[in-house]
Every structure is written in C-alpha cells, then in structure tokens.
Amino acid sequence: MVTLGGDGMVGGAHPTAEAAIAYLHSPQAIRDRTRALVALAEQDQLQHWHYHPEAMPATAAYVLDVMRQQYPDGEIPFHSRWRHFEVAGRSRLDLLEPELSGLDSLEQARLKVDLAITSVLLDAGAGSRWRYVEPGTGLEFARSEGLAIASFHSFTSGLFSSQTKHPWQADAHGLTECTAALLARAFQVNDDNLLLGLEGRVSLLQKLGHTLQQQPELFGTALPRPGHLVDYWLTQVMDNRLSATTLLHTILQGLGPIWPGRVELAGVNLGDVWPHPQLLDTGPGSNLVPFHKLSQWLTYSLLEPLQDLGLTITDLDQLTGLAEYRNGGLFIDCGVLSLKEPAAAETAHAPGSPLIVEWRALTLCLLDDLAAHTRQILRMDAETLPLAKILQGGTWTAGRKIAAEKRPGGAPPMHLVSDGTVF
C-alpha cells in the first residue's frame, strides 16, 4: 500500500478539502498519483497489470518511425480536435472562412471555441458499429474523425444555437434544448447505425447549457456561450502570454458541474478522478487518481484559436498525455503492459474499475517516459517538441496503426463501458 499526503508525496500533512480539490485539479497531481501506481507496477504489486520496461525502446522506435512517416518534414502540429476536421484531404475549416471573414478577430476566436468545446464534448468513443456519411461529399467516416465531422456539420447547421440569424455558435439556450432525437438525427443514428453513449453525450450538452448560465464571470450574461471564455482569458494575459495551466484550471472550474456520477469532495464534482484501493484513504482525496482526459484534450484544442489572436501559450508541457484507449492500447499492443489475467480482456470494464484506473495511470507515465526518450534521440527539448506534438505525431497515431494491424477494424485491446463522457 502507498500512503499519499495532500501534496501527492508519501506522508505529508492532511490537507483541507479545499486544498485537496485544488491539488486534484492540477497536472502535478495527475503525475504524482499515476507515478505512485507505476512505482507499484515496478515492484509487480499492481493487482491487474504486469509492466515490461524492456519493451519500451522498441515501442519508442515504433512511434518515432510513425512520426517520420506522418510528418517527414518534422513540422508536427498540436494534437487537437482541429486535426480531425482536416481528414480525407480536405480541411472543413475552409468552410468556416466565409463566416469568419465578416467577424472581428475576437468574435472569430469565440466561434472557434464554441465549435471546439461542443465537438470535444461529443468525442467519447463511438464504438465499432457507427458510421457518418458527410453531406455534400458522400465520404464515410467512423470513430474520432466521424464524430468530428458530424459535430462540425451539426454546429454549422445551428444545432447548438438558439439564434436563427446566428446559427454558427453555441449558446446556453441552444444547448439545453438539444435532445437525443435531434442529436441522433444529426449524427445519423438508427437501429443499424448505433452510437455508444448517445444519451450521455446529450446530457453533457444540456448540462453545459445550464452551467453556462450559472457562471456569468466565465461565460457572459446576456447570451452565455462557451466562446466567452476567450474574453475571460484575455483578462488573465500578462505580456501577451497565457499559461496552459490557466486554461486547464478554467476548464475544470467552468465545466466541472457537467460530469455525471463522479466523485465529489466537499460538494465539488471532481470530474475524471477515480479512487484506487492501493492508495490509502488518509485524508481528503488521498486515495484518488485524477486524469482529466477530456478537459486536457479540450485544452489542447483551444491552443490554436488563442494563438490566432496573437497570444503566446506558455507552460504547455506541464499538461499531461491523454489517458484514452489509443495511447493506452499502444503500450499493450507493443508489449510494455500485459494483463495478469488475460481473460479480463474479453469483458467490458467501467472507467472507475481498478483495472482501468491502473491502465490509464500507467499510460500517462509511459507517455512521459517515451517523450523523454524521443526527445533525447532527436536532440530536442520539451519546448521544441512538446508532449502535444508527440501525441499527434506520435503515440495516438501509432496506437491506432498497431491496433489496425492486430485486430479487425482497429478495435482497442480492452473493452470499455462508455457512457459517452470519459473515453
């Protein structure tokens, strides 16, 4: 057993609930708590997983090979939702240009943030059966790209706006009025084209609408919108610089109430945070492991709209990797991780199960280790090759590639219970 104090270190004074919440909402807590589980894995003391560090060099080489294939010029973009709008040789963002051209730069940024937030909240795993046929092109997409293209066209059709004269936005009333039937129609869902977690996705959008109304300091008053976060962040800028950790903190604070069925501390919904039985409960939050996958994915996806405003985003590498099935699957398929009970791969597991918490924790730390190894080989540092680019280049792409080599349809190596709000 490992005992963690409120600062994430072994031992330490018991924190107050308020201090524990602030800590669990920090990237440092993600690394502290996941690294504690890795320490157990290194002693082969985790309940569900073996760790095989000898497989890491070959895994890093595989990822580096994928990076060079995907980006031979070395110009790797950030891992963000915007990449999924650029599939099949066409950038859907070009379709935004006529709308953006008549707007000032601030409203352009708001529109992009409206789009990014609604699209990311609809991004949890789609399952293997769902497909989306794009209007106008007839192209068929699945999984992340399908969800991105479907959410893009839903946005531009005005599904998330209450203003008929301004359909290309998301606002509180438009989001709360979104129903499962409306989203199913927009995403082409039917009995033969099932989308995992449809109700959960709709619930997230509706809860987002209510949350926008409850936090006017972040989302505005007259017509609350996710995009009004831009106005708030501009008040946090120093010398034209804005910290990525400020972005994440705002997302965790502003969107915290939308997550369903999560652990609460002092009445605060902690989001993507889960207990693990080998972290002793010695004080507020001491047995909890934070991941904040969708929140960090969203933070990565907001970088470009803010950079387009001329802002410099700092502290980017303080954010962590993303604990989801492509990155996690990479380490299973490359032999870095293996189940102690192989039969567990045949059953579905909830995100709060110790098996999944361990898998995600190991994944995050292994991403850090792989990033350090890759930078050393390329003679680069965290500033020139941040984790957001290694994910894109990179581990997420490599995880998808090796999954396609090993299983029909590129299915992940583990079966996950999805409510549309985690993976």
N, C-alpha and C positions, 0 to 999 in steps of 0.2 A: 504494500500500500504506500501511496505517496501523499504526504500532507502538504498542502499549499496554503500560504498566507494570502492576504488580500493583494499583495504586490506580485503574486504569481510565483514567489520563491518558496522553497521549503522552509517551514516555520513562519515567523513573522507575526506581528500583532493582528488581532481580529479587526477588520475594517468595519466601518459603519455601512449600512445598506446603501446609502448614497454614494459612498466611495467605491463600494463594490460594483455598483451599476456603472459608474464612470469608467472603472477599470475594465469591466467586461465588454464595454463598447469601444475599447482601444485595440489597434492592431497588435500592440505589445502583449495584451492578454491572449490573443489568438496564438501568438508564437510561444508564450510561456506555457500555456496549458497543453497545447499539442506537443510541445517538446517534452513535457513530463511523461506523456504516454509513449513517445518514442524512446525515452530512457528505459521504460519498462520493456519495450519491444527488443531493445538491445540486450536485455537480460533474459529474453524469451519468457517474460512474465505476463504478457497480454493474454487474455482468455481466447481470442479468436484468430490472431494473425501471427505468422512467422515473418521475420524480417531478414532478408538476404542481401546484406550490403555488398557482397562480392559481385552482384548483378548490376550495380549502379554504373560502373564505367561503360559497359556495353549499352545500357539504356541511354546514357548521356550521348554516346556516339550515334545512336539511332536518332535521337532528337536533333542533334546537330546536322545529320545528313538530311533530315526532313527540312530543317530551316534553310539549308543551302539550296535544296531543290525548289522550295517555295519562293525564296527571296534571294536569287543568285547575286543580285546587286548589293545585298546586305541592308537594303532600306526596308526595315520591318516596321509596320505600323503598330499602334497600340491594339491590344486585344480588347475589342469593344463591340457593342451592338452594331456600329456603323459598318463593320466588315460584312455582316450578314445581309446588309442591303446592297452589297456590291457583287452578288453572285451571278453566274451564268453570263459573264462578260458584259454586264450592264449595271451601272450604278443607279439604283432607284432615286438616289439623292438628286440626280439630274432633274427628276420630275418636280422637285421642290423649288427649283430655280425661278420659274415664273411667279410663284407665290412669294418667294423671298425677295425678289428684285424690287418690289414696291414697299418693302418694310425697312425701317432703320435697323442698325446693327443690333441694338438691344432687343427689339421685338423678334428679330431673326433668331437670336440666342434663345429667347423664351420658347419660340415654336420648336426649336430643335430639342430643348429639354423636355417639353411636353411629349414629343414623339419618343425620345429615348426612355423616359420613365414608364410610359404606358407599354412600350414594346418590351422592355426588360421584365416588367411585372407579368407579362404573358409568356415568358421564356422558359418556364419549367418544362422538364422532359415531356415530349409529345407522345411517346410510345412508338412502337414499330408499325402500327396499322394506319396511322393518319397521314394524309397527303393533302396538299393545297395546289390547285391549278390557278396560276396567275391570270387574272383578266387582262385581255389585250395581247399577251404573248403566248398563252396556252402552255407555258412551261410548268412542269410539275416539280414541287419541292416537298421535302419531308424534314422532320426534326427541327433543328435550330434555324436553318435557312427558311424552311416553310413557315415557322412561327413568325420570323422576322418579316417576311414578305406579306403574310396575312395581316400582321399588326400594322404594317406600313399602309396597306390599302384600306384597312379599317379606319386608321387615323385620317387619311386624306378624304375618305368618304363622309367624315363628320360624325362617326360613331361615338366619339368621346366628347363632342362639343354640344352645348345647348344653344349655340348661336348660329342660326341658319345662314347668316351673312358672313360668318367666320368659322367655317367647318374645320379648317386646319388648325385645331387647337384641342386641348383637353381642359375641361373646367369641372368644378365641383358638381354642378347640377348634371352635366352630361354624363359624368362617371357614375353618379348614384343612380341614374336612370337606365344604365346599361343592364340588360337581363341576359340570362343564359340563352334564351331563344335568339336574341339579337346577336350575341357573340357566336353562337352555333351557326347561324346563317352566314355571318361574315367569314367564319373560318371553315365553311363548307362541311360542317359536321353532320353526319347522319348515321343510321344504323350500320352502314357498310364502311363508314369512314370515321371511326371513333377517335376522339382526342382525350387523352388522360387528363383528369383533373379539371374538366370544364367548369364545374360548379366552383371549385376553389379559385380559379382564375377570375371568374365573375365577382366572387366575394371580395377578392383583393381590390379590384377596380372600384367596387361600391364603397368599400371601407376607405380607400384612398380619397374618394369624393367627400366622405364625411370628415376625414382627417384634415383635408384642405380647409374646411370651414372652421375647424377648431383651433387652427394655428395661423391667425392672420399675420403675425410678425414674420412668418416664413413664406406664406402663400398668397398674401394680399387680402383685401377686404371686399371690394366691390364685386369682383368676379374671380374668386380664388382659383389659381392654376398652379400646377407643378412648376411651370416655367417662371413663376415669380420668385423661385429660389435664386435665379440669376440676380435679381435686384438685391436680395439679402446678401448674397456672397460679395457683391460689389462693395457693401459696407464693411466687409472683413478684409479687403485688399490693403496690403502695405507695400508701397513702392512697386505697384503693379504686379505683386506676387501674391499667390494664394496657395496655401498648403493643401495637399491632397488629404491630409488627416482632418482638416476643417471640413472638407467636402463630405468625407465619410461620417464624421460626427453629426453633421446636419442631416444627412440621410437617415442615420439611425434614430435621431431625435424626431425628425419630421414624419418618417414612415413607420416608426416603431409600433404604433397602435394598430396597424393593418394586419399584422401577422396572427393567424389563428392558432389557438391551442398551444401556446408557447409557455415556457417557464416564466413566472413573474417573480419579481423581487420588490418588496415594498410597494406593490401595486403597479409596478412598471413592467410592461411586456418587453422581455429581453430580446425577442426575435430568434434568430438562428443560433440558439445557445442550448446546450443539452447536457444533462448530468452523465457522469461516468462513475461506476461503482468503485473503481480503484483510486479515485481522488476523494479523500476523506472529507466529510462534511463537518468542518471545524469552525465555521463562521459563515457569514453571508456570502453565498456564491462560490465557496471554496471548492465545491465538487463539480463545477460547471465548466464546460468546454465551449467557447464561442467560435463560430466560423464566419457568419455574416456573408454568406456566399452571394446572394442576390444583391445585397447592399453594396458589396465591393465591385461586383460586376457592373452595377449601375454607376458607381463612382468612376470606374474606368471609362464607361460610356459617356460620361459628362465632360471628360477632359477636352475633347476636340471642340465642342461648341464654345467652351470658355476660352480656349486658345484662339479661336476665331475672333473673339472680342479683343484680342491682344494681351490677354493675361498670361503670365508665366506660372505654371503649376510646379510647386516645389514638393519635396519630401515624398516623391512618388513611390520610392522603393520601401517606404515604411508600410505600405499596403502589402497584403499577403497574396499568395496564389489563391486559386478558386477551388474549393473542396467539392468537386462535382464528378460525374461518372466518367468523363473523358480523361481528365487528368488522373483520377484515381485508377481508371482502367488501364492506363499506360503502365503503371507500376505492377499491376497484377499480370498483364499480358507479357511484360518483359521479365518477369520472374523475380522482381525485387520483393514482392509481397506474395504470400500464399496462405490460404486458409488452413487452420489446424484441423478443421472438419470439412473436407471438400464438399460433402453433401450440402453444406449451407449455401452453396452457390445455386442450388436448384430451387430454393424457396425465396419468397419475397420478404424484404426486411424494411421496417419503418425507419425513418430518419433518426428517431430517438433511441433505437436499439444500440446496445453497447458495440455490437459488431460494426455497425455503420459509423458510429462515433469514432471508433478506433481507426477504421479505414480512412475516414476523412482527415483525422488528425495526422496519421502517417503521411497521407498525400501532401498536406500542406508543408510539412517539414522537408519531405523529399524534394518538393519543388524548389525550396530554398537551397538545398544541397546541390541539386542539379544545376541551378542557376549559377552558383558559385563555381562549380566545375566548368561550366560552359564559358563563363567569362575568363577563367584562367586560360583555357585553351585558345580563346580568341584574343587574349590580351586586351580585354576591355574591362570596364568597371560598371558599377550599378547606375551611374549617371548616363553613360553612353549606351548601355544595354540593360535597361530596367526590366524588372520582372514582367511588366505588362507587355513587353515585346517578346520575351522568351515564351510566355503563354501563347502568344499569337503565332510565333514562328514555326514550330515551337511545340510545347507539350500537348496543348489541346489538339492541334492538327495531327501530331504523331499518335496521340491516343485514339483518334478516330481512324487513322490509317491502319494501325495494327489491329484494331477491333474488326475492321473490314476484312483483314487477312485471316482472322481466326474464326469469325462467326458470320453466318448468313445475315445480310442486312446491316452489318456493323453493330450488332446489339452489344450493350455493355456486358462485362463479365459477371455482374451481380444484378439480381432482380430487386428493384426498389419499389416500395409502396409510395406512389406520388399523389399528393392532393393538389398539385399544381402550384405549390408555394415554396418549395425548397430547391429541388434539383433542376 
